[in-house]
Amino acid sequence: MASLDTAAVDSELFPYLLVNIGSGVSIIRVDGPGEGQFSRVSGSSVGGGTFWGLCKLLTGVRDFDDMLELSMQGNNSNVSLWLVFDSASYRTGVLGDCGSSSIGVGHSRVCARCTLL
């Protein structure tokens, strides 16, 4: 494996967060270019593998490109909880029309906007 010329790396880059999204998600804090100058600060087992597994279970589709095509046809506002713009948005800094919980209406059998449940 090639070694990195750490003298050529701009020190103003550090620290930064590196987010890797794969079968899960990892958030890494990088403090410098040298060996061991990073630490995993957070992450989740929910990532691309979760997407793939849910698609296979819910639709029976096995091909990833077909899954992506189906996702483009859907409307997540039917199943996700959304924040509504109001005067509180100014206090919280969170603007309206912002998804707050994916598949968040799944806990309820009665949903006026939801045709899937």
Backbone hydrogen bonds, N-H to C=O, Kabsch-Sander energy under -0.5 kcal/mol:
donor,donor_aa,acceptor,acceptor_aa,energy
6,T,4,L,-1.4
8,A,5,D,-1.6
9,V,6,T,-0.9
13,L,10,D,-1.7
14,F,11,S,-1.2
16,Y,30,V,-1.7
18,L,28,I,-3.2
19,V,17,L,-0.5
20,N,18,L,-0.5
20,N,26,S,-2.6
21,I,19,V,-0.5
22,G,20,N,-0.6
22,G,24,G,-3.5
25,V,44,S,-3.0
26,S,20,N,-2.3
27,I,42,S,-2.9
28,I,18,L,-3.1
28,I,26,S,-0.5
29,R,39,S,-3.2
30,V,16,Y,-3.0
30,V,28,I,-0.6
31,D,29,R,-0.6
31,D,37,Q,-2.8
32,G,37,Q,-1.1
37,Q,34,G,-1.6
39,S,29,R,-2.0
41,V,27,I,-2.6
41,V,39,S,-0.6
42,S,27,I,-1.5
44,S,25,V,-2.5
47,G,45,S,-0.7
48,G,22,G,-3.1
50,T,23,S,-0.5
51,F,47,G,-1.9
52,W,48,G,-2.6
53,G,49,G,-2.6
54,L,50,T,-2.8
55,C,51,F,-2.4
56,K,52,W,-2.3
57,L,53,G,-2.4
58,L,54,L,-3.0
59,T,55,C,-2.4
60,G,55,C,-0.7
60,G,56,K,-1.3
61,V,55,C,-0.6
67,M,63,D,-1.9
68,L,64,F,-2.3
69,E,65,D,-2.1
70,L,66,D,-2.3
71,S,67,M,-2.2
72,M,68,L,-1.5
73,Q,69,E,-0.9
73,Q,70,L,-0.7
74,G,70,L,-1.0
78,N,75,N,-1.9
79,V,76,N,-1.1
80,S,76,N,-2.0
81,L,101,S,-2.4
83,L,98,C,-2.6
89,S,86,D,-1.7
90,Y,87,S,-1.0
91,R,87,S,-0.8
92,T,88,A,-2.5
93,G,89,S,-2.2
95,L,93,G,-0.6
97,D,83,L,-1.8
98,C,83,L,-0.6
100,S,81,L,-2.5
101,S,81,L,-1.4
104,G,101,S,-1.7
105,V,79,V,-2.2
106,G,103,I,-1.4
107,H,104,G,-0.7
108,S,105,V,-1.8
111,C,109,R,-0.6
114,C,111,C,-1.0
115,T,113,R,-0.5
